[in-house]
Amino acid sequence: MLEENTLVSSDIDLGLTTAEPDVVRGQKIDEEIFQNITTKYAKYPGGVPDGGFKAWSVIVGYVSLSLSLGYDNSSWGIFQEYYERVLLSHKSPSTIAWIGSVQACLLSVAFMFLPGLLTGRLFDLGHCKIPYFIASCGLIVCTFLIAECKQYWQFFLVQGLFTGLFSGIIYAQAIGVVSHWFLNKKGMALGFVSIGSSLGGILFPIAGQNLIPLVGFKWTVRVFGFMVLVALGISNLAIDRRLPPVNVKGGLLNLAAFRNPAYTIYCISGVSCSLGLYTMLTYLPVSATAMGMSNYFSFYLVAIANAASGFGRLSAGFLADHIGPLNAMIPFMSLAGALTFVWPYTSSRGVLIGVSVVYGIASGAYVSLVVAPAIAMGGVGDVGRRVGMFFTITALGALVGTPISGAINARTNGFKDPGFYAGGVVIFSVLLLCVVRYLQLGRLYGKC
């Protein structure tokens, strides 16, 4: 007899085959029992709606969340450029990049290993609203505190450590909600929710570029804080889970997931991609300034890339529903890797804008779909823990990727070698994705 707080879900279909039966054994029940439990204990009974007012209101809440995270994730390039030029001009680019890389790392896993796994596990057990609200308050406070920072260690703690920590908790709590509300249209839903980060990556750089000369850095960051306050307020009201909690075995870790070689290699691919994907976006304004372009123009390059990424995120979501997420990710990531090689050789505004636009589309597609394969490699009841493990592992790449690029830049006084490094690890991740695709399908063609 199943306990009331226990639910083991059926498989989800994202165009990927699920893990081998022994990987998810004990997590499946027959469809009739599953439907009875869902109807009796689900907060919103019935099957996966794949639409409707409540489902789309959750997406609106997620878009608001992504918009607020776009401030500290997609917009880091403007802080990197401003800190190098004004506030932390005595520090090397690599040292400054550690603030953004730690922030990105913590955003990926909600503070390296243990808390990232913990938040995913809490979601599986039904604890969503309270951790989400607490982390939202923490992120808002940190945003306002950035305006008061004066020394490097203060920026590192507030903007790097704690902003990343709270952002990661929010993201980890929200990411599993989409799989509760969408099944056949999951790719499209993921495309929509990731647009919020793109919007944030447009609004915050443009606002920063125009506000800093008028009101100064401190009040610019305070305006950012009020924008984040509104966005997270909407998000806290809208985001909600549909299914009852589960109590699957294994505690914080589900090591059985690694028996599936496709999942294991996909995690390695995530590390490799994170090592190089954010290099161009981080150093794009700095490289433009080094080429002799104005600070005004360099600020807008980040907004241009993020605007283009919105198109890539949405189009990749629709494409994934028809051909599968891996089939959509592989060509886009190949393009992103190739453009990372090309970026250091751009010498004019027009070419740099073109590279930024196409790179934004390609990288946006990956960001939109990166969780889809991990979600599909098991049951929805364990999605928080499985995705949490994936982000924990990929955080290793996010942590050291941009500082490595900054160190290479400092030693070579140019961006060609960082471009070769970042482009190479992205292309390597594409090769691993091809291996994952073959392991999932067992053949060279098909939806995956």
Buried (B, 14 or more C-beta within 10 A) or exposed (E): EEEEEBBBBBBBEBBBBBBEEEBBEEBBBEEEEBBEBBEEBBEBEEEBBBBEEEBBBBBBBBBBBBBBBBBBBBBBBBBBBBBBBEBBEEBBBBBBBBBBBBBBBBBBBBBBBEBBBBBBBBBBBBBBEEBBBEBBEBBBBBBBBBBEBEEBEEBBBBBBBBBBBBBBBBBBBBBBBBBBBBBEBBBBBBBBBBBBBBBBBBBBBBBBBEBBEEEEBBEBBBBBBEBBBEBBBBBBEBBBBBBBBBBBEEEBBBEBBBEBBBBBBBBBBBBBBBBBBBBBBBBBBBBBBBBEBEBEBBBBBBBBBBBBBBBBBBBBBBBBBEBBBBBBBBEBBBBBBBBBBBBBEBEEBEEBBBBBBBBBBBBBBBBBBBBBBBBBBBBBBBBBBBBBBBBBBBBBBBBBBBBBBBBBBEEEEEBBBBBBBBBBBBBBBBEBBBBBBBBBBEEEEBBB
